Amino acid sequence: MTAVPDPAPRGRGAGGSSRAAWAVPLLLGAVLLLLVWSLRNVALLSFAAIIAAAFLRMLGEPVMRRTGLPEHWSIVVVIVGLLVMLVAIVWAIGRPMAEQLHELQRTVPRAWATVLQWLQTQPFGTRLIDWSNEDLKVPWARVAGVASAATVAFADVFLVALLAIYLAFDPEIYRTGFLRLVPVRHRVEIGAALNASADALQRWLLGQGVTMLIVGTTVGVGLALLGMPLAAAMGLIAGLLEFVPFFGAIAWALLGTLLAFAQGPQQALYVGIFFLVIQQLEGNLVIPLVQRWAVQLPPVLSLLAVVVFGTLFGVEGVLLGTPLMVVAITLIKKLYVEGHLEADARDAGVS
């Protein structure tokens, strides 16, 4: 009689093999996350280059459609056009704007001194000044490092611009190279998710650019009508700070109100009311209209993106937090929600 082999060892072996099959991807994933975290500055610069490349390609597509030029030459036309526009702007308003920004730098301390003088005449002013002197001391050691930080920032901007040009010229080679690292059965799904992320990023850039232009122009014209000096410089600062949701608007509003104190508390009140009206119109009219044909990112997620990525990565995370969230939400929607949850629901017959 033939003995039947005991299946237990084989079962234990299969279980061990199954655990090993899970352990290897988990270990590789942990190593990859550790590597990305160690090179987080490089990863952020790379993502900034992807944003800039998406911007160049967004401008290059209509040039290619209208002129019939090849894709590479359309990108060249866009780059040359942006450089010519930048040179023209600097030539036309560079000197007056530089003078206004220099005057702004000298006006801020005088405006702050005016605020302190006004607070001393108020019942709550002395206590508020004492609190600010104790808890809001200026970190002069950090201020002294601004020059070196600016030098590093210029180098980073140059690197991002160079990477963006290479990415914009031939993004498909990098996309294909990345997909070759993905298992074959998932390449179509992940490729479609990458395309959706690129489209969402371009639409977000377009919507954000429109919002920045509207806010910057409105602030500059409005402050000029209110008789505020440095209106053009404040409009430029407001437009640039609009790139950071919520906190950017708070920053330019506080700065503008502080400068208005140099002309008196009454002028500061008028400017503060004007900024409040602009921000209400922006939040309830401009942003909803722009998001209707751009990217709809819930306000809570925009705020969390700035806070979370700012906490993790510092200033770079604050600047890139919202586009990072746009890409993350798109990938989660395509790969997890539509690719798995809704697919499982359809297989189960659940609507």
Short mmCIF file of the C-alpha atoms (twelve columns), coordinates in Angstrom:
data_MODEL
# 
_entry.id   MODEL 
# 
loop_
_atom_site.group_PDB 
_atom_site.id 
_atom_site.type_symbol 
_atom_site.label_atom_id 
_atom_site.label_alt_id 
_atom_site.label_comp_id 
_atom_site.label_asym_id 
_atom_site.label_seq_id 
_atom_site.Cartn_x 
_atom_site.Cartn_y 
_atom_site.Cartn_z 
_atom_site.pdbx_PDB_model_num 
ATOM 1   C CA . MET A 1   0.000   0.000   0.000   1 
ATOM 2   C CA . THR A 2   1.439   3.318   -1.112  1 
ATOM 3   C CA . ALA A 3   1.903   5.840   1.655   1 
ATOM 4   C CA . VAL A 4   0.281   9.220   1.148   1 
ATOM 5   C CA . PRO A 5   2.755   12.036  1.802   1 
ATOM 6   C CA . ASP A 6   1.933   14.424  4.594   1 
ATOM 7   C CA . PRO A 7   0.705   17.739  3.054   1 
ATOM 8   C CA . ALA A 8   1.606   19.757  6.131   1 
ATOM 9   C CA . PRO A 9   5.205   20.521  5.217   1 
ATOM 10  C CA . ARG A 10  4.137   21.521  1.729   1 
ATOM 11  C CA . GLY A 11  1.479   23.797  3.219   1 
ATOM 12  C CA . ARG A 12  3.983   25.387  5.518   1 
ATOM 13  C CA . GLY A 13  6.321   25.846  2.584   1 
ATOM 14  C CA . ALA A 14  3.565   27.454  0.524   1 
ATOM 15  C CA . GLY A 15  2.716   29.769  3.385   1 
ATOM 16  C CA . GLY A 16  6.349   30.747  3.755   1 
ATOM 17  C CA . SER A 17  6.617   31.326  0.023   1 
ATOM 18  C CA . SER A 18  3.486   33.497  0.117   1 
ATOM 19  C CA . ARG A 19  4.859   35.558  2.965   1 
ATOM 20  C CA . ALA A 20  8.158   35.945  1.122   1 
ATOM 21  C CA . ALA A 21  6.289   37.073  -1.979  1 
ATOM 22  C CA . TRP A 22  4.678   39.853  0.067   1 
ATOM 23  C CA . ALA A 23  7.802   40.684  2.030   1 
ATOM 24  C CA . VAL A 24  9.968   41.487  -1.003  1 
ATOM 25  C CA . PRO A 25  7.643   44.177  -2.481  1 
ATOM 26  C CA . LEU A 26  7.086   45.668  0.973   1 
ATOM 27  C CA . LEU A 27  10.815  45.822  1.593   1 
ATOM 28  C CA . LEU A 28  11.444  47.374  -1.817  1 
ATOM 29  C CA . GLY A 29  8.647   49.891  -1.189  1 
ATOM 30  C CA . ALA A 30  10.110  50.851  2.183   1 
ATOM 31  C CA . VAL A 31  13.581  51.289  0.651   1 
ATOM 32  C CA . LEU A 32  12.094  53.402  -2.157  1 
ATOM 33  C CA . LEU A 33  10.234  55.639  0.317   1 
ATOM 34  C CA . LEU A 34  13.392  56.046  2.400   1 
ATOM 35  C CA . LEU A 35  15.354  56.952  -0.727  1 
ATOM 36  C CA . VAL A 36  12.747  59.492  -1.840  1 
ATOM 37  C CA . TRP A 37  12.707  61.053  1.625   1 
ATOM 38  C CA . SER A 38  16.498  61.259  1.693   1 
ATOM 39  C CA . LEU A 39  16.424  62.961  -1.719  1 
ATOM 40  C CA . ARG A 40  13.297  65.015  -1.046  1 
ATOM 41  C CA . ASN A 41  14.922  68.264  -2.179  1 
ATOM 42  C CA . VAL A 42  15.794  66.683  -5.517  1 
ATOM 43  C CA . ALA A 43  12.283  65.241  -5.747  1 
ATOM 44  C CA . LEU A 44  10.735  68.673  -5.153  1 
ATOM 45  C CA . LEU A 45  12.992  70.290  -7.754  1 
ATOM 46  C CA . SER A 46  12.029  67.542  -10.188 1 
ATOM 47  C CA . PHE A 47  8.349   68.140  -9.521  1 
ATOM 48  C CA . ALA A 48  8.832   71.887  -10.007 1 
ATOM 49  C CA . ALA A 49  10.477  71.085  -13.349 1 
ATOM 50  C CA . ILE A 50  7.478   68.919  -14.274 1 
ATOM 51  C CA . ILE A 51  5.163   71.857  -13.492 1 
ATOM 52  C CA . ALA A 52  7.257   74.205  -15.628 1 
ATOM 53  C CA . ALA A 53  7.385   71.646  -18.456 1 
ATOM 54  C CA . ALA A 54  3.604   71.250  -18.293 1 
ATOM 55  C CA . PHE A 55  3.320   75.043  -18.545 1 
ATOM 56  C CA . LEU A 56  5.569   75.153  -21.624 1 
ATOM 57  C CA . ARG A 57  3.657   72.348  -23.326 1 
ATOM 58  C CA . MET A 58  0.332   73.972  -22.441 1 
ATOM 59  C CA . LEU A 59  1.450   77.114  -24.293 1 
ATOM 60  C CA . GLY A 60  3.038   75.102  -27.093 1 
ATOM 61  C CA . GLU A 61  -0.072  73.134  -28.046 1 
ATOM 62  C CA . PRO A 62  -2.044  76.117  -29.472 1 
ATOM 63  C CA . VAL A 63  1.105   77.312  -31.280 1 
ATOM 64  C CA . MET A 64  1.455   73.885  -32.880 1 
ATOM 65  C CA . ARG A 65  -2.224  73.770  -33.900 1 
ATOM 66  C CA . ARG A 66  -2.287  77.258  -35.409 1 
ATOM 67  C CA . THR A 67  1.086   77.278  -37.149 1 
ATOM 68  C CA . GLY A 68  1.523   73.623  -38.054 1 
ATOM 69  C CA . LEU A 69  5.037   73.621  -36.601 1 
ATOM 70  C CA . PRO A 70  6.494   70.391  -35.178 1 
ATOM 71  C CA . GLU A 71  6.155   69.915  -31.447 1 
ATOM 72  C CA . HIS A 72  9.797   70.712  -30.667 1 
ATOM 73  C CA . TRP A 73  9.763   73.935  -32.678 1 
ATOM 74  C CA . SER A 74  6.503   74.994  -31.006 1 
ATOM 75  C CA . ILE A 75  8.221   74.678  -27.625 1 
ATOM 76  C CA . VAL A 76  11.158  76.727  -28.950 1 
ATOM 77  C CA . VAL A 77  8.739   79.440  -30.118 1 
ATOM 78  C CA . VAL A 78  7.125   79.496  -26.668 1 
ATOM 79  C CA . ILE A 79  10.487  79.755  -24.861 1 
ATOM 80  C CA . VAL A 80  11.683  82.539  -27.157 1 
ATOM 81  C CA . GLY A 81  8.350   84.335  -26.800 1 
ATOM 82  C CA . LEU A 82  8.503   84.159  -22.996 1 
ATOM 83  C CA . LEU A 83  12.075  85.479  -22.989 1 
ATOM 84  C CA . VAL A 84  11.149  88.355  -25.321 1 
ATOM 85  C CA . MET A 85  8.113   89.164  -23.164 1 
ATOM 86  C CA . LEU A 86  10.240  89.126  -20.007 1 
ATOM 87  C CA . VAL A 87  12.850  91.413  -21.567 1 
ATOM 88  C CA . ALA A 88  10.096  93.766  -22.804 1 
ATOM 89  C CA . ILE A 89  8.481   93.929  -19.357 1 
ATOM 90  C CA . VAL A 90  11.820  94.578  -17.655 1 
ATOM 91  C CA . TRP A 91  12.652  97.238  -20.256 1 
ATOM 92  C CA . ALA A 92  9.265   98.957  -19.914 1 
ATOM 93  C CA . ILE A 93  8.580   98.821  -16.189 1 
ATOM 94  C CA . GLY A 94  11.691  97.248  -14.690 1 
ATOM 95  C CA . ARG A 95  13.253  100.451 -13.388 1 
ATOM 96  C CA . PRO A 96  10.032  101.987 -11.961 1 
ATOM 97  C CA . MET A 97  9.110   98.620  -10.421 1 
ATOM 98  C CA . ALA A 98  12.576  98.209  -8.918  1 
ATOM 99  C CA . GLU A 99  12.307  101.699 -7.437  1 
ATOM 100 C CA . GLN A 100 8.883   100.888 -5.994  1 
ATOM 101 C CA . LEU A 101 10.132  97.622  -4.492  1 
ATOM 102 C CA . HIS A 102 13.135  99.444  -3.003  1 
ATOM 103 C CA . GLU A 103 10.844  102.099 -1.591  1 
ATOM 104 C CA . LEU A 104 8.603   99.344  -0.263  1 
ATOM 105 C CA . GLN A 105 11.564  97.906  1.617   1 
ATOM 106 C CA . ARG A 106 12.195  101.298 3.256   1 
ATOM 107 C CA . THR A 107 8.509   101.998 3.902   1 
ATOM 108 C CA . VAL A 108 7.718   98.827  5.834   1 
ATOM 109 C CA . PRO A 109 9.789   99.809  8.942   1 
ATOM 110 C CA . ARG A 110 8.244   103.304 8.927   1 
ATOM 111 C CA . ALA A 111 4.773   101.817 8.618   1 
ATOM 112 C CA . TRP A 112 5.480   99.436  11.503  1 
ATOM 113 C CA . ALA A 113 6.686   102.338 13.628  1 
ATOM 114 C CA . THR A 114 3.433   104.160 12.814  1 
ATOM 115 C CA . VAL A 115 1.444   101.109 13.889  1 
ATOM 116 C CA . LEU A 116 3.310   100.951 17.196  1 
ATOM 117 C CA . GLN A 117 2.752   104.668 17.772  1 
ATOM 118 C CA . TRP A 118 -0.961  104.274 17.110  1 
ATOM 119 C CA . LEU A 119 -1.186  101.239 19.407  1 
ATOM 120 C CA . GLN A 120 0.329   103.245 22.259  1 
ATOM 121 C CA . THR A 121 -2.684  105.583 22.129  1 
ATOM 122 C CA . GLN A 122 -5.174  102.699 22.398  1 
ATOM 123 C CA . PRO A 123 -6.403  101.106 25.656  1 
ATOM 124 C CA . PHE A 124 -5.233  97.634  24.576  1 
ATOM 125 C CA . GLY A 125 -2.135  98.864  22.754  1 
ATOM 126 C CA . THR A 126 0.456   98.739  25.554  1 
ATOM 127 C CA . ARG A 127 -0.402  95.168  26.476  1 
ATOM 128 C CA . LEU A 128 -0.321  94.091  22.821  1 
ATOM 129 C CA . ILE A 129 3.089   95.740  22.308  1 
ATOM 130 C CA . ASP A 130 4.497   94.027  25.400  1 
ATOM 131 C CA . TRP A 131 3.229   90.683  24.156  1 
ATOM 132 C CA . SER A 132 4.694   91.222  20.685  1 
ATOM 133 C CA . ASN A 133 8.097   92.202  22.117  1 
ATOM 134 C CA . GLU A 134 8.210   89.021  24.178  1 
ATOM 135 C CA . ASP A 135 6.759   86.474  21.741  1 
ATOM 136 C CA . LEU A 136 7.344   87.927  18.278  1 
ATOM 137 C CA . LYS A 137 11.051  88.697  18.307  1 
ATOM 138 C CA . VAL A 138 12.673  88.920  14.898  1 
ATOM 139 C CA . PRO A 139 15.035  85.972  14.193  1 
ATOM 140 C CA . TRP A 140 17.967  88.088  13.043  1 
ATOM 141 C CA . ALA A 141 20.185  85.032  12.625  1 
ATOM 142 C CA . ARG A 142 17.822  83.761  9.961   1 
ATOM 143 C CA . VAL A 143 17.519  87.176  8.378   1 
ATOM 144 C CA . ALA A 144 21.302  87.283  8.020   1 
ATOM 145 C CA . GLY A 145 21.162  84.096  5.945   1 
ATOM 146 C CA . VAL A 146 18.765  85.501  3.372   1 
ATOM 147 C CA . ALA A 147 21.560  86.409  0.935   1 
ATOM 148 C CA . SER A 148 22.963  82.886  0.833   1 
ATOM 149 C CA . ALA A 149 19.459  81.432  0.614   1 
ATOM 150 C CA . ALA A 150 18.713  83.728  -2.336  1 
ATOM 151 C CA . THR A 151 21.861  82.493  -4.099  1 
ATOM 152 C CA . VAL A 152 20.776  78.878  -3.649  1 
ATOM 153 C CA . ALA A 153 17.277  79.787  -4.841  1 
ATOM 154 C CA . PHE A 154 18.631  81.317  -8.059  1 
ATOM 155 C CA . ALA A 155 20.672  78.172  -8.700  1 
ATOM 156 C CA . ASP A 156 17.592  76.022  -8.089  1 
ATOM 157 C CA . VAL A 157 15.506  78.155  -10.459 1 
ATOM 158 C CA . PHE A 158 18.135  77.785  -13.184 1 
ATOM 159 C CA . LEU A 159 18.239  74.007  -12.659 1 
ATOM 160 C CA . VAL A 160 14.438  73.756  -12.736 1 
ATOM 161 C CA . ALA A 161 14.304  75.794  -15.964 1 
ATOM 162 C CA . LEU A 162 16.915  73.573  -17.604 1 
ATOM 163 C CA . LEU A 163 15.159  70.369  -16.548 1 
ATOM 164 C CA . ALA A 164 11.797  71.774  -17.661 1 
ATOM 165 C CA . ILE A 165 13.104  72.461  -21.171 1 
ATOM 166 C CA . TYR A 166 14.398  68.891  -21.533 1 
ATOM 167 C CA . LEU A 167 11.124  67.467  -20.171 1 
ATOM 168 C CA . ALA A 168 8.986   69.680  -22.420 1 
ATOM 169 C CA . PHE A 169 10.935  68.726  -25.559 1 
ATOM 170 C CA . ASP A 170 10.441  64.973  -25.186 1 
ATOM 171 C CA . PRO A 171 8.282   63.908  -22.220 1 
ATOM 172 C CA . GLU A 172 7.363   60.592  -23.825 1 
ATOM 173 C CA . ILE A 173 10.837  59.129  -23.413 1 
ATOM 174 C CA . TYR A 174 10.700  59.684  -19.630 1 
ATOM 175 C CA . ARG A 175 7.092   58.472  -19.401 1 
ATOM 176 C CA . THR A 176 7.932   55.305  -21.349 1 
ATOM 177 C CA . GLY A 177 11.036  54.705  -19.253 1 
ATOM 178 C CA . PHE A 178 9.001   54.983  -16.060 1 
ATOM 179 C CA . LEU A 179 6.276   52.640  -17.349 1 
ATOM 180 C CA . ARG A 180 8.872   50.000  -18.228 1 
ATOM 181 C CA . LEU A 181 9.541   49.721  -14.489 1 
ATOM 182 C CA . VAL A 182 5.871   48.858  -13.910 1 
ATOM 183 C CA . PRO A 183 4.503   45.294  -14.297 1 
ATOM 184 C CA . VAL A 184 3.112   44.772  -17.800 1 
ATOM 185 C CA . ARG A 185 -0.456  44.096  -16.627 1 
ATOM 186 C CA . HIS A 186 -0.635  47.546  -14.956 1 
ATOM 187 C CA . ARG A 187 1.046   49.687  -17.636 1 
ATOM 188 C CA . VAL A 188 -2.114  50.726  -19.463 1 
ATOM 189 C CA . GLU A 189 -3.876  51.699  -16.241 1 
ATOM 190 C CA . ILE A 190 -0.911  53.645  -14.836 1 
ATOM 191 C CA . GLY A 191 -0.197  55.271  -18.212 1 
ATOM 192 C CA . ALA A 192 -3.780  56.557  -18.369 1 
ATOM 193 C CA . ALA A 193 -3.454  57.872  -14.799 1 
ATOM 194 C CA . LEU A 194 -0.248  59.720  -15.697 1 
ATOM 195 C CA . ASN A 195 -1.964  61.307  -18.711 1 
ATOM 196 C CA . ALA A 196 -4.882  62.393  -16.523 1 
ATOM 197 C CA . SER A 197 -2.464  63.873  -13.978 1 
ATOM 198 C CA . ALA A 198 -0.650  65.861  -16.655 1 
ATOM 199 C CA . ASP A 199 -3.971  67.189  -17.979 1 
ATOM 200 C CA . ALA A 200 -5.142  68.126  -14.461 1 
ATOM 201 C CA . LEU A 201 -1.834  69.874  -13.742 1 
ATOM 202 C CA . GLN A 202 -2.062  71.931  -16.946 1 
ATOM 203 C CA . ARG A 203 -5.657  72.955  -16.227 1 
ATOM 204 C CA . TRP A 204 -4.726  73.909  -12.658 1 
ATOM 205 C CA . LEU A 205 -1.837  76.028  -13.935 1 
ATOM 206 C CA . LEU A 206 -4.134  77.797  -16.381 1 
ATOM 207 C CA . GLY A 207 -6.753  78.486  -13.725 1 
ATOM 208 C CA . GLN A 208 -4.153  79.629  -11.195 1 
ATOM 209 C CA . GLY A 209 -2.569  81.953  -13.741 1 
ATOM 210 C CA . VAL A 210 -5.925  83.575  -14.487 1 
ATOM 211 C CA . THR A 211 -6.625  84.033  -10.761 1 
ATOM 212 C CA . MET A 212 -3.179  85.565  -10.136 1 
ATOM 213 C CA . LEU A 213 -3.617  87.967  -13.045 1 
ATOM 214 C CA . ILE A 214 -7.077  89.078  -11.902 1 
ATOM 215 C CA . VAL A 215 -6.078  89.557  -8.258  1 
ATOM 216 C CA . GLY A 216 -2.792  91.327  -9.047  1 
ATOM 217 C CA . THR A 217 -4.435  93.736  -11.490 1 
ATOM 218 C CA . THR A 218 -7.373  94.444  -9.178  1 
ATOM 219 C CA . VAL A 219 -5.139  95.123  -6.166  1 
ATOM 220 C CA . GLY A 220 -2.805  97.406  -8.125  1 
ATOM 221 C CA . VAL A 221 -5.617  99.434  -9.736  1 
ATOM 222 C CA . GLY A 222 -7.669  99.597  -6.528  1 
ATOM 223 C CA . LEU A 223 -4.772  100.815 -4.393  1 
ATOM 224 C CA . ALA A 224 -3.926  103.433 -7.024  1 
ATOM 225 C CA . LEU A 225 -7.524  104.695 -6.921  1 
ATOM 226 C CA . LEU A 226 -7.309  104.859 -3.118  1 
ATOM 227 C CA . GLY A 227 -4.247  107.083 -3.431  1 
ATOM 228 C CA . MET A 228 -1.827  104.517 -2.044  1 
ATOM 229 C CA . PRO A 229 1.841   104.797 -3.033  1 
ATOM 230 C CA . LEU A 230 3.608   101.675 -4.291  1 
ATOM 231 C CA . ALA A 231 0.334   100.405 -5.782  1 
ATOM 232 C CA . ALA A 232 2.067   98.676  -8.709  1 
ATOM 233 C CA . ALA A 233 4.537   96.885  -6.437  1 
ATOM 234 C CA . MET A 234 1.721   95.724  -4.163  1 
ATOM 235 C CA . GLY A 235 -0.244  94.481  -7.170  1 
ATOM 236 C CA . LEU A 236 2.770   92.459  -8.315  1 
ATOM 237 C CA . ILE A 237 3.304   91.013  -4.829  1 
ATOM 238 C CA . ALA A 238 -0.401  90.171  -4.449  1 
ATOM 239 C CA . GLY A 239 -0.465  88.400  -7.813  1 
ATOM 240 C CA . LEU A 240 2.627   86.339  -7.026  1 
ATOM 241 C CA . LEU A 241 1.465   85.413  -3.519  1 
ATOM 242 C CA . GLU A 242 -1.841  84.164  -4.949  1 
ATOM 243 C CA . PHE A 243 0.083   81.095  -6.095  1 
ATOM 244 C CA . VAL A 244 -0.183  79.904  -2.466  1 
ATOM 245 C CA . PRO A 245 -3.863  79.428  -1.568  1 
ATOM 246 C CA . PHE A 246 -5.277  81.105  1.577   1 
ATOM 247 C CA . PHE A 247 -1.960  82.039  3.187   1 
ATOM 248 C CA . GLY A 248 -0.788  84.046  0.182   1 
ATOM 249 C CA . ALA A 249 -3.939  86.178  0.268   1 
ATOM 250 C CA . ILE A 250 -3.547  86.734  4.021   1 
ATOM 251 C CA . ALA A 251 0.110   87.742  3.543   1 
ATOM 252 C CA . TRP A 252 -0.487  90.421  0.877   1 
ATOM 253 C CA . ALA A 253 -3.531  91.764  2.724   1 
ATOM 254 C CA . LEU A 254 -1.553  92.190  5.956   1 
ATOM 255 C CA . LEU A 255 1.367   93.786  4.119   1 
ATOM 256 C CA . GLY A 256 -0.885  96.224  2.254   1 
ATOM 257 C CA . THR A 257 -2.770  97.188  5.412   1 
ATOM 258 C CA . LEU A 258 0.526   97.707  7.242   1 
ATOM 259 C CA . LEU A 259 1.758   100.043 4.494   1 
ATOM 260 C CA . ALA A 260 -1.515  101.964 4.629   1 
ATOM 261 C CA . PHE A 261 -0.817  102.776 8.290   1 
ATOM 262 C CA . ALA A 262 2.017   105.023 7.071   1 
ATOM 263 C CA . GLN A 263 -0.760  107.329 5.793   1 
ATOM 264 C CA . GLY A 264 -2.845  107.029 8.939   1 
ATOM 265 C CA . PRO A 265 -5.309  104.639 10.610  1 
ATOM 266 C CA . GLN A 266 -8.191  105.889 8.471   1 
ATOM 267 C CA . GLN A 267 -6.381  104.985 5.256   1 
ATOM 268 C CA . ALA A 268 -5.517  101.594 6.750   1 
ATOM 269 C CA . LEU A 269 -9.225  101.066 7.459   1 
ATOM 270 C CA . TYR A 270 -10.147 101.880 3.836   1 
ATOM 271 C CA . VAL A 271 -7.447  99.576  2.477   1 
ATOM 272 C CA . GLY A 272 -8.445  96.794  4.871   1 
ATOM 273 C CA . ILE A 273 -12.090 97.022  3.745   1 
ATOM 274 C CA . PHE A 274 -10.970 97.042  0.093   1 
ATOM 275 C CA . PHE A 275 -8.886  93.890  0.639   1 
ATOM 276 C CA . LEU A 276 -11.774 92.199  2.437   1 
ATOM 277 C CA . VAL A 277 -14.082 92.902  -0.511  1 
ATOM 278 C CA . ILE A 278 -11.483 91.563  -2.985  1 
ATOM 279 C CA . GLN A 279 -10.990 88.363  -1.037  1 
ATOM 280 C CA . GLN A 280 -14.736 87.791  -0.763  1 
ATOM 281 C CA . LEU A 281 -15.150 88.305  -4.507  1 
ATOM 282 C CA . GLU A 282 -12.177 86.056  -5.156  1 
ATOM 283 C CA . GLY A 283 -13.457 83.247  -2.952  1 
ATOM 284 C CA . ASN A 284 -17.112 83.409  -4.018  1 
ATOM 285 C CA . LEU A 285 -16.899 84.509  -7.657  1 
ATOM 286 C CA . VAL A 286 -13.466 84.329  -9.303  1 
ATOM 287 C CA . ILE A 287 -12.236 80.965  -7.986  1 
ATOM 288 C CA . PRO A 288 -15.556 79.088  -8.566  1 
ATOM 289 C CA . LEU A 289 -15.760 80.443  -12.126 1 
ATOM 290 C CA . VAL A 290 -12.143 79.524  -12.841 1 
ATOM 291 C CA . GLN A 291 -12.471 76.059  -11.293 1 
ATOM 292 C CA . ARG A 292 -15.561 75.382  -13.391 1 
ATOM 293 C CA . TRP A 293 -13.333 74.956  -16.452 1 
ATOM 294 C CA . ALA A 294 -10.050 74.231  -14.665 1 
ATOM 295 C CA . VAL A 295 -9.590  71.822  -11.742 1 
ATOM 296 C CA . GLN A 296 -12.056 71.523  -8.901  1 
ATOM 297 C CA . LEU A 297 -9.973  71.091  -5.749  1 
ATOM 298 C CA . PRO A 298 -11.994 71.362  -2.521  1 
ATOM 299 C CA . PRO A 299 -10.854 74.275  -0.315  1 
ATOM 300 C CA . VAL A 300 -10.148 71.984  2.627   1 
ATOM 301 C CA . LEU A 301 -7.742  69.919  0.523   1 
ATOM 302 C CA . SER A 302 -6.007  73.069  -0.742  1 
ATOM 303 C CA . LEU A 303 -5.501  74.265  2.829   1 
ATOM 304 C CA . LEU A 304 -4.336  70.853  4.036   1 
ATOM 305 C CA . ALA A 305 -1.919  70.615  1.101   1 
ATOM 306 C CA . VAL A 306 -0.191  73.847  2.090   1 
ATOM 307 C CA . VAL A 307 -0.064  72.895  5.788   1 
ATOM 308 C CA . VAL A 308 0.998   69.250  5.353   1 
ATOM 309 C CA . PHE A 309 3.580   69.715  2.598   1 
ATOM 310 C CA . GLY A 310 4.817   72.929  4.213   1 
ATOM 311 C CA . THR A 311 5.391   71.037  7.464   1 
ATOM 312 C CA . LEU A 312 7.195   68.217  5.665   1 
ATOM 313 C CA . PHE A 313 9.282   70.188  3.164   1 
ATOM 314 C CA . GLY A 314 9.381   73.803  4.352   1 
ATOM 315 C CA . VAL A 315 8.999   76.746  1.967   1 
ATOM 316 C CA . GLU A 316 9.237   74.498  -1.100  1 
ATOM 317 C CA . GLY A 317 6.340   72.432  0.235   1 
ATOM 318 C CA . VAL A 318 4.248   75.570  0.726   1 
ATOM 319 C CA . LEU A 319 4.862   76.671  -2.867  1 
ATOM 320 C CA . LEU A 320 4.319   73.241  -4.421  1 
ATOM 321 C CA . GLY A 321 1.745   71.856  -1.992  1 
ATOM 322 C CA . THR A 322 -1.358  72.581  -4.071  1 
ATOM 323 C CA . PRO A 323 -0.074  71.144  -7.390  1 
ATOM 324 C CA . LEU A 324 1.219   68.125  -5.448  1 
ATOM 325 C CA . MET A 325 -2.277  67.648  -4.067  1 
ATOM 326 C CA . VAL A 326 -3.799  68.023  -7.552  1 
ATOM 327 C CA . VAL A 327 -1.578  65.235  -8.888  1 
ATOM 328 C CA . ALA A 328 -2.121  63.041  -5.808  1 
ATOM 329 C CA . ILE A 329 -5.911  63.382  -5.972  1 
ATOM 330 C CA . THR A 330 -5.924  62.583  -9.704  1 
ATOM 331 C CA . LEU A 331 -3.754  59.485  -9.234  1 
ATOM 332 C CA . ILE A 332 -5.881  58.242  -6.323  1 
ATOM 333 C CA . LYS A 333 -9.063  58.805  -8.332  1 
ATOM 334 C CA . LYS A 334 -7.793  56.981  -11.434 1 
ATOM 335 C CA . LEU A 335 -5.819  54.152  -9.843  1 
ATOM 336 C CA . TYR A 336 -7.769  53.413  -6.669  1 
ATOM 337 C CA . VAL A 337 -11.302 54.793  -6.874  1 
ATOM 338 C CA . GLU A 338 -12.051 54.150  -10.552 1 
ATOM 339 C CA . GLY A 339 -9.550  51.344  -11.062 1 
ATOM 340 C CA . HIS A 340 -10.482 49.236  -8.025  1 
ATOM 341 C CA . LEU A 341 -13.381 50.429  -5.883  1 
ATOM 342 C CA . GLU A 342 -15.783 51.255  -8.706  1 
ATOM 343 C CA . ALA A 343 -14.600 48.264  -10.757 1 
ATOM 344 C CA . ASP A 344 -15.291 45.952  -7.796  1 
ATOM 345 C CA . ALA A 345 -18.684 47.615  -7.349  1 
ATOM 346 C CA . ARG A 346 -19.548 47.011  -11.010 1 
ATOM 347 C CA . ASP A 347 -18.448 43.369  -10.770 1 
ATOM 348 C CA . ALA A 348 -20.632 42.949  -7.689  1 
ATOM 349 C CA . GLY A 349 -23.600 44.573  -9.435  1 
ATOM 350 C CA . VAL A 350 -23.650 47.551  -7.050  1 
ATOM 351 C CA . SER A 351 -24.399 50.939  -8.605  1 
# 
